[in-house]
Amino acid sequence: MEAILGYAEFAVLAHNTGLACTQTPIYRGGWDLTPKYHLGEVKIKKGKVQPIRGVSLELDPVDAAKHGVPHRVKSIPDELEIVQQGKRPGHHELRPKVEMPVERFEELLKQVVLEPTQ
């Protein structure tokens, strides 16, 4: 029960101000941060990525493991942010802070530092 309460607390923080991955562990299932454009994971309008959706992350490494070996997000570029998304408090997304060209978003995703947990 304690972990669930912890997730809810982090979700509120992330929803309001963005989650700091250097202070709160957050994970990506697998090592690849390539957006799944065909699934609508990232919203694009007129060739620019919109700051409303992004690449999925999880607070719980078990949830991240459903999509591959969990990797902890160690750092992200300043132009990106991690925010809670959806009904599950532990689900977050890595998205741009402001609208930007697709190419720039992809460059920034390549700068994200991931560390395998296994």
C-alpha positions as CSV (number, residue, x, y, z in Angstrom):
1,M,0.0,0.0,0.0
2,E,2.9,2.4,0.8
3,A,4.2,2.2,-2.8
4,I,0.7,3.0,-4.2
5,L,0.5,6.1,-2.0
6,G,4.0,7.1,-3.1
7,Y,2.9,6.8,-6.8
8,A,-0.1,9.0,-6.1
9,E,2.0,11.6,-4.4
10,F,4.5,11.7,-7.3
11,A,1.7,11.8,-9.8
12,V,0.3,15.0,-8.3
13,L,3.8,16.6,-8.3
14,A,4.4,15.6,-11.9
15,H,0.9,16.7,-13.1
16,N,1.4,20.2,-11.6
17,T,5.1,20.9,-12.1
18,G,6.8,18.1,-14.0
19,L,8.7,15.2,-12.5
20,A,12.4,15.5,-11.8
21,C,14.0,12.1,-12.9
22,T,17.1,12.9,-10.9
23,Q,15.0,12.8,-7.7
24,T,12.2,10.3,-8.6
25,P,13.1,7.1,-10.3
26,I,11.1,6.6,-13.6
27,Y,11.5,3.9,-16.2
28,R,11.1,3.2,-19.9
29,G,10.4,-0.4,-21.0
30,G,13.3,-1.1,-23.4
31,W,16.1,1.1,-24.5
32,D,14.4,2.7,-27.5
33,L,12.8,6.2,-27.1
34,T,11.6,6.3,-30.7
35,P,8.0,7.6,-30.7
36,K,5.3,5.4,-32.0
37,Y,3.9,8.0,-34.4
38,H,1.6,5.4,-36.1
39,L,-0.1,4.8,-32.7
40,G,-0.6,8.5,-31.9
41,E,1.9,8.4,-29.0
42,V,3.1,11.9,-30.0
43,K,0.8,14.6,-31.5
44,I,2.1,16.4,-34.6
45,K,0.4,19.5,-36.1
46,K,1.8,21.2,-39.2
47,G,5.2,19.3,-38.8
48,K,5.6,20.3,-35.2
49,V,5.4,18.1,-32.1
50,Q,2.8,19.4,-29.8
51,P,3.5,19.7,-26.0
52,I,0.5,17.6,-25.1
53,R,1.6,13.9,-25.5
54,G,4.9,12.1,-25.5
55,V,6.8,8.9,-25.1
56,S,5.5,6.6,-22.3
57,L,7.3,6.1,-19.0
58,E,6.4,4.4,-15.8
59,L,7.1,5.0,-12.1
60,D,7.0,1.2,-11.5
61,P,9.8,-0.8,-13.2
62,V,7.4,-3.8,-13.3
63,D,5.0,-1.9,-15.4
64,A,7.8,-0.7,-17.7
65,A,9.0,-4.3,-18.0
66,K,5.8,-5.2,-19.9
67,H,7.4,-3.4,-22.9
68,G,11.0,-4.6,-22.5
69,V,13.9,-4.5,-20.0
70,P,13.2,-1.5,-17.7
71,H,15.7,1.3,-18.1
72,R,15.8,4.1,-15.6
73,V,15.7,7.6,-17.0
74,K,18.8,9.3,-15.5
75,S,18.6,12.7,-17.3
76,I,16.7,14.5,-19.9
77,P,17.4,17.7,-21.9
78,D,16.0,21.0,-20.5
79,E,13.6,21.3,-23.5
80,L,11.7,18.1,-22.5
81,E,9.6,17.4,-19.4
82,I,8.1,14.4,-17.7
83,V,4.4,14.7,-16.8
84,Q,1.7,12.3,-15.5
85,Q,-0.7,11.2,-18.2
86,G,-3.9,9.2,-18.1
87,K,-5.9,7.5,-15.3
88,R,-3.0,5.5,-13.8
89,P,-0.9,7.6,-11.4
90,G,2.2,5.7,-12.3
91,H,2.0,6.4,-16.1
92,H,4.0,9.4,-17.3
93,E,5.1,10.8,-20.7
94,L,8.3,12.4,-21.9
95,R,7.2,15.3,-24.1
96,P,8.4,18.7,-25.3
97,K,7.9,21.7,-23.1
98,V,6.9,23.8,-26.1
99,E,5.9,23.1,-29.7
100,M,9.0,22.1,-31.8
101,P,9.9,20.5,-35.1
102,V,9.8,16.7,-35.3
103,E,13.5,16.6,-36.1
104,R,14.4,18.7,-32.9
105,F,12.2,16.4,-30.7
106,E,14.0,13.3,-32.1
107,E,17.4,14.9,-31.5
108,L,16.5,15.7,-27.9
109,L,15.2,12.1,-27.3
110,K,18.7,10.8,-28.4
111,Q,20.2,12.9,-25.6
112,V,18.1,11.2,-22.9
113,V,20.3,9.1,-20.6
114,L,18.9,5.6,-19.9
115,E,20.4,3.1,-17.5
116,P,19.4,-0.6,-17.6
117,T,18.1,-2.0,-14.3
118,Q,19.3,-5.5,-14.9
